[in-house]
Amino acid sequence: MTTWLRPLMRPGDADERRAAILAWMIVLQALCALFFIGDVLADLRAGDNDGPTHLWLEGGVALVLCTGLGVLIYELRQLLLRMERVTTGLRAARGEMAEVIEGFFADWGLTPAERDVALMILKGLDNDSIATVRGRAAGTVRAQSAAIYAKAGVDGRTQFLSLFMEELLVDPE
């Protein structure tokens, strides 16, 4: 495969790959339809006497190709709209989750230092990594983590994380 085709054929995401394939199919099908339409027009101009069956067959093929083009264009448009909705939904979910997290932190009355530690816990950092990032002793981070868990009413990191997972998985209805 040539180098310039790789970025077009391997966008990475399944929906993006599907959209790229549909776009290529549209281009190829449009070229085929133009060929058959051009051939029918050339046959009509030249007055070829291959019979009406030949013209009807090529005209029918051109019509089917054009109908298929319409369907492919519709499908591509629907796919792009769905991708946009999913992207918008993910952005909204990220924003709403930030608000949910801040709401929990405010309800629990976390100090600014505890908020920092809690966010790092949510991001998956362990106590030693948090201590390194914050420039504090590991014991200080352990004490802050224990205070966060107590204020949240949970027994440890796993239950703390599950509070937020429940919020993500809750059905809005």
Number of C-alpha atoms within 10 A of each C-alpha: 6 5 7 8 9 10 10 14 16 14 14 10 9 10 14 17 15 17 21 18 16 18 15 14 15 21 13 13 18 16 13 16 23 15 14 20 19 15 16 19 14 12 15 12 9 9 9 12 10 9 8 10 9 14 19 12 13 19 19 14 16 23 15 13 20 19 13 16 19 13 13 17 16 12 14 19 14 13 17 16 12 13 15 12 12 12 12 12 12 12 12 12 13 13 11 13 15 12 12 15 18 15 12 15 20 12 11 15 14 20 13 10 11 19 19 15 25 24 15 17 18 16 10 13 15 16 21 15 15 22 18 12 12 15 9 12 13 17 12 12 22 17 13 21 20 17 14 24 18 14 14 19 12 16 11 14 17 9 14 19 16 13 14 16 11 10 13 15 8 9 7 6 3
